[in-house]
Amino acid sequence: MATIGWLVIGTNRYLSLALSCLESIQAHYSGALHSRFILFTDRPQVCSHSWVEVIDVPHEPFPGISLQRYHHFYRHANRLVDCDYLFYVDADMAFVDVGDEILGRRVVVTHPAFVNTQSVDCPFDRNPACRAQIPIEYQGPYFQNCFQGGERTDFLRMSRRLARRIRADLRSGVMPLWHDESHMNRYMLEYPPTRMLHPGYAYPEWWRGFSYPRRIISVKKNNQVLRAD
């Protein structure tokens, strides 16, 4: 049977959110594939779930931990080789109704805040000094980085490339506009997604009247508190 590796990062104050996210995946992924639940955390001793695999990573203040996600995935690729698919899920997400409709080679989610926005008005990084830069003439959708994945080989290839680009930007003193999300959007310009999921896979919990079914919700949280250190 094919296997999905669910990748969630929960360091410092994000740990409880990450565990809740993994619990929601276990409860509400209804597909036929076998699941591996993989938590990247700086507090492995706190995780008491026997069904969660823990990978020890250092905490960095925001946006450091977000920018380093691709580095962690590629660095620990040897722990992921038994997975046929890899999907990253933000710690503050909760599965509602997800099945194997998500499977594909390169899978992304259309950003709910920009679903009907012209490309020129989307928050792509336009800084020519940044390796995430996207030309103003580009015509394409803007993707949210809270849920993405695909076949293992493609996902790890992307992780390696983006880890290198992010490291090079930081060495040059360049911060991408929307951090790792900017770099992911640039990568999808170069290697277009094979499956684009609708914004219901990144549905803000506090929104009402959105015209997409809730598949994965973004849980309301206090960013100021969570990112305090």
N, C-alpha and C positions, 0 to 999 in steps of 0.2 A: 504494500500500500504506500502511495506517495505521502510525503510529510510536509507540513507547513511549520516553519519556525516563526513564532511571534516574538518580535524584538521590542522590548520596552525598557526605557532608561528611567531609573528612579534613584537619584542620589539626593543626599541631604533631606530637605523638607518635601521633596517630591516622592519619597519612598511610599508613603501610604496611598497616594494617588496611583502610583504604578501598580501596587498590589491590587487595588480595586479594579484597575483597568484589566489586569490579567484575569481576575475573577470573572469579569463581564465577558471576556473572550471565551473562557472555558464554558460559561453558561449559555452564550448566545451565538456561538459559531455553530451552524447546523450542517456544514458541509461534510463530505464523505472522507476527507483526508485526515490522516493522523496529525495531531498537534504536539508541538514542543513549545513550552512556555519558557522564555529566556529573559531573565532580568539582569540588566547591567546596573550595578549599584556599588556604592562605597561602604555599605553596611550589610554585607552578606549574612552576618550572624543574626540579623533581625528577621530575616525571612524564614518563617516557620512552615511554609507550604512545601510538602514533600514533592509535589508535582511541578514545582518551579525550579528550573536550572539557573544557577546564579553565576554571573561573571563579574569579578571584582574590577572596578574601574575607579579612578580618582574623581572626586567632585571638583568642579570649577564653577565659580560664580557666573551667572548669566551675563552675556550669551555664550560663555566659554563651553559649558557642557553641551549646549545645542550645536555649536560649531564643530565640536569634536565627535559627534555621533558617527560620522562616516569613518573616521580614524579608528574608533573602537570596533566597528563592524569588520573592517578589513583586517585589523590587527588580530582579531580573534576568529578569523575565517576558518581556522582548523577545527573550531568547535561547532561550525555550522555546515560542514561538508555533507552531513547525512540528511540535510533538508533539501527537498526538491524545490520548494518555494520559501522565500523570506519576505515577511511583511513587518515594516516598522510601524509602531503605533505610539503616538504621544501619550504620556502618562495621564493626562487629563481627559482622555477619551473613554467612552463606555459603549460597548457593543450593544445593539438592540436587536438587530435581525440581519445576520450576515451568513451567506452561504458560499458555494463555489462559483458563483457568478463573478467574484472578484478575481479569479485566476487569469493570469496572462503573463506575457514575457516581461513587459514593463508597464506597471499599473500606477495610475495617479488619480487624484481627486480634483475636480474643478472647484476652485475656491468659492464658497457661497457668497462672499461679499462682492465678487466681481464676475458673477455668472453672466450678466447682461451688459458688461462694460467693454467698450472698445479697447483694443490692445494698447493703443497709444496712451490711454488713461489708467492702465493697470500699473501697479507698483513694481515693475521690473527694475532691476538695477541698471541705470544708464551711464554709470561712471566708466569711462574708457580705461581707467587705471585698474579696474576690478576685473578679475577673471570670470565673474558672474555677469558681466555686462551684456545687455541685449540691445541690439540696434533699434532705434525709434521706428523704423519702417517694418519691423517684425509684426506679422499678423497671426496671432494665435492666442489661445486661452491662457489664463494665469492659474497655476496650480497651488494648492495648499499642501504643506509638507507634514501635516499631522498624521497622514495615513498614506503609505506608498509601499510598493514592493514589486514582486514578480519572481521570475525564475531565478534560482540561486546564482547561476553563473552571471547573468546580467546584473543582478543586484550588487554582487560583490565587485564586479568590474566597475560599476558606477561608484561604489563606495571608495575604491582605491583611487580613482581619478579625482573625485571631489575632495577626498582627504588631502591629496597633493596640492590641488588648486587653493584650497582654504589655507593650508600651511604657507604656501607661497604668498598669498595676499597678506596674511598676518605678518610675515617677515618684512613685507614692504610697507607695513603700517596702514593697510587698506582694510576697512571693515565693510563687508557687503551690506546693502541696504536692509534686507530682511534675512541676514545671516545665512544659515544653511538652505533656507527656502529659496533665496536668490540663486544659489548655486544649482539647486535641483532644477529650477526653471530653465536655467541656461543649458543644463545637460539635456533636458527634454527638447530644447530647440535643435540640438545636434543629433539626438537619438530619439525621435518622436515616440511617445507612448503607444503601445499596442492596445491598451484598454484605458479609456477615460471614464471613471466612475462619476456619477452625478453628485451634486453638492449634498445630497442626503447622507453621504458617507462622511460628512464633516459638519453636521447640523448643530449650530449653537443651541444649547439647551434652553436659553432664555428667549429665543425667537418664537414668534407666533405667526401662523398664516403662511409659512414658507411652502412653496408648491412642490416640494419633494418629500417622499416618505423618509422617515427617520430610520436610518440603518446603523449609523454610528453617531453618537452625540458628543459634542464638546462640552464638558462639564464646567459650570460656572465656578470660578475660583478667584482668590485674591492674589494677583501676580505680585503686588508690592511686598506682601508677606513672604510668599514662596521664594522670591528672588532676592531676599534681603541679604544673603551671604552665599 
